[in-house]
Amino acid sequence: MRCLPGAFIDLARPDFSTCRGLDQFGNSIEITAGGTLGRCFQHETDHINGIVFGDRLPTRKRKQLYRDHNEVSDQYAADWPAR
């Protein structure tokens, strides 16, 4: 999936998430968060695993996402958001 500026579709996510890993000293750490921070954890963890939000959409919504993007894509530079 590529970057789709100008397109947005709601994606259902759990109300909270728990991330486990290591801190800068190698100690185990666990953080649980809800709300916006919990969604950010889920979003960024997906990126670490090579997943973008469109990959989680049902086929019909994914197709709508591309249609919405195509309607406004001429308003964005080809290298967006790199500028």
N, C-alpha and C positions, 0 to 999 in steps of 0.2 A: 504494500500500500504506500502511496506517496502522500506528500503534504497536500492538503485540500483547503487552501485559504478561502474564506467566505462561506464555508459549509459547516453546519452544526446539526447534530441530532443527539437528543438525550440518550444517555447510556445508563441503564440501571446498574447500580453497584451496591454491595453490602453497606450497612450503616457505619461500620467500623472496620479497621484492619489492624493486624498485628504483624510487625516486622521483627525478624530476628537476625542477628548478625554479630559482628565483632566491633568493639570500639578501637580507637587508635593504639591501644596498648595490648590488643589481642584478647581482651576479656569479653565474655558473652554479654550481649545486650538484647533486651526485648522492649519494644515500644508499641503500645496500643493507642490508637487515636480514632476519633470519630469526626464527623463533619467534613469540612474542607480538607483538613490535614489528613484524615483517613483516606479520602479520595485521592489526594496527591500521592500518598504512599502507594496506593494501588496502581495509579497511572505510571509512576516512575518505575515501580517494580515490573510492570508490563514491559516498559522500554528495555530494561535490563535483560529481559527474556525474549526480546525481539518482537514484541507484540505492540501494535498500535490500536487505538480505540475502535477503529473501523473493523478490525479483525474480530471483535467481540459482538458486532451487530448481526442481527438476523439478515438474511439475503435481501429481503425487501427494503429494509432500512438502509443497508449498505448501498443499494442501487439508488435510493433517494438521495443519499449523501453525495454521490457522484453527480447526479442530475443537478442538485443545488449548486455544487461547485462549478459545474460547466456553465451555468447561467451567469456567474459573476467572475469567472476566471480571468477575463480580459482586463479586469480592474487591478490585477496584481502583476508585478514584475515576474518574469520567468524564474528569476533566482530568489524570489521571496522565500523566507524572511532574511536572507543573507545580507541584504543591503543595510 
